Amino acid sequence: MKKVNFIAEVSSNHHQDINRCLQFVNSAKEAGCTSVKFQLFRIDQLFAPEILKKSETHRQRKSWELPLDFLPKIANECSRADIQFGCTPFYLDAVAELYPFVSFYKIASYELTWKDLLKECAQTGKPVILSTGMANMPEIVEAHQVLVQSGAKDITLLHCNSSYPTPVADANLEAIRTILNTTGAKVGWSDHTVNPGVIYRAVHKYNAEVIEFHLDIDGQGDEFKTGHCWLPSQISSVISTTRDGFVADGSGIKEPSPSEISDRLWRADPSDGLRPFKIIRETF
């Protein structure tokens, strides 16, 4: 059965509470995810000083920062729960700070053109996942080349729409195929639609190997009100149903399945067109 890497993106829903962070790890695992992902940023290294000076909204995001001392605790919980720990670095030193703890790096769409960050992640030798929201194909090709030339061996490019939430009509899942055919990299979908049909389509038609989605555990996360986050009860059924689709593929050999065998003699007898076969009638 094909495996899809479902990544639960915690984003800024953790409230700087280590117990809540660990709850995210376990909620993601219970929902069927194979990975959980956090973000490591510092506001003064994320936004230009001109923006922070003028925008109280952006300054308030200081409370969204993930404390560094949380990293080993999250990593230990991920190891205990048998789920991969990934994180998005938003400043160069974050790559080294994350290195002892994460299984993979995820680069956000807004940083796709920042070659220094791409190089830093690639040179670690760990898998790199890159979102491509807002990007055009020349930008994606260039970013992919930077990763390859900098030593990345395991690269996944996620088609993404950076509108939160994304209208289904803007998902443009056909772009997954375009990215695959152009780069040859592994491909996936970073979801902001919160629509099960979009995820099913991305996996079963466009062979997305990775599905990333934003998770909140209780509707109290800072980003939940925006409307792009899934709750565990919502995404768990999507994950299980997606995997059921692969179970249904079967061998392709057209023959009676084990569950059909007992019904074969209850078909219409060729001699008179009545059910069941005469051999059954004689002993019924």
N, C-alpha and C positions, 0 to 999 in steps of 0.2 A: 504494500500500500504506500502510495506517495505520501511523504511527510511535508506539511506546511508549517513553517515557523511562525507561530502567532506571537507577536510582541505586544505586551501591554505597556503603553506609554503612560507613566505616572505624571510626567510634566510637572506642573506646579501645584498639584493637588495634595501634597504631603503635609502642608502646614508647619514645616520645620519640626515635626514631631516624629521621633525615631520609632515609637510604637505604631504610629500610623503608617510609616514607611514599611515596617515589617508586615503590617496587615495587608498592604498592597502586594507584597511578595506572595503571601499565602492566598490571597483572593485571586491573583493571576494564575497561580498554580491550580487552584480548585476549579477555575473556569476552563481549564484545559490548555493554557498558554505554555509555550516552551521557553519563553523569555519574558523578562520584565525590564523596563528601561527607565532610567532617571535622567535628569539634566544637571550639568554642573556649570554654573555661570556666576559671575560677579557683575552686578549692575554697572559698576564703573568701568568694566572691561567689555560690556555688551553694547551700551549706548554712548554716543558721543556726548561730551560735557555740555554742548550747546542744548541738546535735547533734555538732559537731566535738569539743567538749570531752569528751563522753561516749563517742564511738564511734571506736575505732582504725581500724575498717574504712573509715569515711568519710574519715578523715585520710589513709589510705594512697592514696586516689585522687589525691593530689597528683601521683603519678607518672604519672597518666593525662593530665595537662594537655598541650596542644599548644603548643610554644614559638612566640612571635610571629615570630621570625626565620625560621621554617619557611615562612611564608605565601608570600613571593615565589618561593621555590624550588619549592613545590608548584604555584603558579600557572604558572610557566614550564614545568614538566614537563607540566602539563595542556594548555597551549597547543601544545607540541611534539607531544604524543600525540593532539591533536584530540579532547579530551574536556572537558566542562564541569566547572568547579570550583565546588562549593557548600559551604557551611559553616553550622553551627548556632551562633548566638550565645547565650550563656547569661548575659551581663551587658550592660548598656546600652552601655558604651563599646566593646564588641566589634563592634557594628554598624559604627561608623566605622572601626575597625581592619581590618575585613574588606573594606570598600567598594572599595578599589583593586584587589582581587584576585579577588573571587568573581563568578560569573555569576548566582547566585541565593542567597537566604537560605532556610534551612529552620528553622522554629520547631517545637520539640519539644512533644509532648503535655503534658508537665508544666508548660509555660509558656503554655498556651493562654489562661488567664485573666489573664495579665499584660499589661494593655492598653498600658502604657508601652513594652514591648518590641515589641508588634505595631505600634504607631505608628512607632517608630524604624525598623523594617524597611520599612514601607510607604512612608515619606517618602523613602527612597533612590531610589525609582522602579524598582528592580530587581524581578524576579519573586520572589514569596513563596510558599513551600510550607509548609502547616501540617498537622501530624499531630493527630488528634482522639481518641487513645486515652483511655479513661475518661470522655470528655465525653458529655453529653446534647445533644439538638438545640437547646434554648434557648441553651446555652453556645456551641455551634458557630455559630449564627446571629449571636449578639452579637459573637463574635470576627471573623467574616466582615465584619460591618458596620463594625467598627473599622478593619479593613484598607482597606475601600472608602472610608470617610470620610476616611482618612488619606492617600489618594492612590494606593494600590496598584492597578495596572492589570492585572497578570497574577498571578492567585491560583489555587492548586491546593489543594484540601482532601483530605487522605489519610485514608480510614477506617483505623483502626488498633486493635489490641488490645494493651495495654501489658503483658500477661503474657509473660514470657520463659522458655521458649518458649510460644507460644499453642497450646492444644489446637485441632485442626481444627474441632471442634464449636462452638467459641466464636468462629470467624472472623466469622460473621454478615455475609457479603458483601452481602446484600440491603441493608444500611445504606448501601452506596455509592450505590445508586439513590435512597435517601431523602435523602442529603446533596445529590445532584445536583438532585433535584426541588424541594428546599426552598430552596437557595441559588442555583442556576444557575451555580455555579462549576465549573471543571474539577475532575475527581475522580480519585482513585487509591487505591492500597492499599499500606500500609507493612507488610511481611511479617515476622512473627516465628514462623511455623509451620514454616518450612523444609520445605514440602511443595509439590512441583511442581503438583499438581492444584489447589491453592488459587490459585496464580498464574495458571494457565491459565483458571480459572473467572472470576477477577477481570477479566482482559483480554477474554475472548471472550464472556462473558455480560453483564458489568456495565460494559464499555467503559472500564475503567481506563486513563487516559492516562499515568499515572506509576506505576511499581512501584519501591518502595524496599525494600532488603533489607540485612541486615548481612553484611559480607564479612570473612573472615579468609583469609590467603594460605597458611597452613601448619599450622593447628591449634595454634599457639603464642601466639595473641593472648590478652590478659587476659580477654576476654569469651567466648572460644570454649567454655570449659568449661560455660557456662550452657546451651548447646544451642540458641541462636537464630541462629547464624552459618552462612552457606553458605561452602563452599570454591569456588575458581574452577572446578574440574572439574565440580562439581555444578550451579552456576548457569549455566555456559556452554551446556549442553545445553538447559536450560529456556528461556533467552533465544532460542536458535536455533529451538527447536520452537515457541515462541510466535509468532515471526515467520513460520514456515512456515504457520501457520494462516491468516494473512492472504493469503499467496500462493495458497492453495487456494480463496479466495473466487471468483475468476474473474469473468467478465462477466455471468453469469446467463442468457445466451442458450443455449438447449438445442439444440446442434448437435454433430456429431462434432468432437472435438478433433484437433489435428495428429497426436497419438500414436495415434489410433484409425483414421485414414483407411485405412491399409493392411489393416485387418481387415474392412472393410465387406463386401468381396466374399467373405469366408469365412463369412458367415452362411448359414443354411439357405435354399436356393432355394425360393421360394414354390410352384413347380410340383410338387416331390416331397418337400420337407421335409428334404432331405439337404444336408450341407455339402460344399464351398462352392457358390457360384453356378455355374451350368453354364458360363458364360464362362470361369471359372478352370479347370474340369475339362478343357475342350477343349484347353488349352495347358499343362496341368500336366505 
